Amino acid sequence: MTQEIYELLHQLRETEHLTALIVEQNAQVALNLVNRAYVLESGRITAQGTAAELREDDAVRRSYLGH
């Protein structure tokens, strides 16, 4: 079910150019779904950027992507 929701959100973003606020604990899944993201820790933004930028950010990679 979750995968179907992500696929629908991706399709809506691509075809309808919709913006959505997604709260997701799995950073890898979230970064595959979005153009832009914000990383929150204790209610504060600690990183922000495009999905590609965040995948390359050392702190994000270590803390959230398991690299």
C-alpha positions, -999 to 999 in steps of 0.1 A, spaced: 0 0 0 28 25 9 46 19 -24 13 26 -43 9 59 -24 45 69 -33 39 60 -69 7 81 -70 25 111 -55 53 108 -80 28 106 -108 9 136 -96 41 156 -92 52 148 -128 18 152 -145 1 179 -125 31 197 -111 16 195 -76 35 205 -45 30 183 -14 44 183 21 56 148 29 68 137 63 88 105 59 112 87 82 129 68 55 152 94 39 161 72 9 124 68 0 117 106 5 147 116 -16 136 94 -45 102 111 -44 110 148 -41 127 175 -60 136 195 -28 138 185 8 144 197 43 160 177 71 146 184 106 162 175 139 144 183 171 121 207 152 149 226 135 160 226 99 195 212 98 199 207 60 180 217 29 184 215 -8 176 194 -38 174 157 -35 207 154 -53 224 180 -31 212 162 1 224 128 -12 259 143 -15 259 160 19 282 141 42 262 147 73 230 136 57 247 106 42 261 95 75 230 102 96 202 92 73 214 73 43 237 48 60 269 58 41 
